[in-house]
Amino acid sequence: MMTVKELAERLELKILAGEASLDRPVSGGYTGDLLSWVMARLPADAAWLTVMGNINAIAVASLKDAACIVLTDSAPLDDAALEKAQELSFPVLLSEQDSFTLGARMDGLLR
């Protein structure tokens, strides 16, 4: 198992929020963009790969006790989401890679 910080370093992810919580363990991952679907399936301690950079994504990830959100495809994090992530000290990371490519790389690191 690795931490959010280690995952960010290994995958060259930019840290957008939640710097104080980068020591959180990451036990797996989940990819999805339909919030209701993700809410029913996102495991605790997972890194969630998505293009949903809004306040509702922060709420779902926090509610499900995810380790972090990784925005893929350079998806933007809106101002309200950034503010809420900082308030909750919830890690949000950014990648230029698409979810499929990044997920495959992440799977290799976490196994």
Secondary structure, DSSP 8 states (H G I E B T S, - for coil): -EEHHHHHHHHT-EEEE-GGGTT-EE-EEEE---HHHHHHH--TTEEEEES--SHHHHHHHHHTT-SEEEE-TT----HHHHHHHHHHT--EEE-SS-HHHHHHHHHHHH-
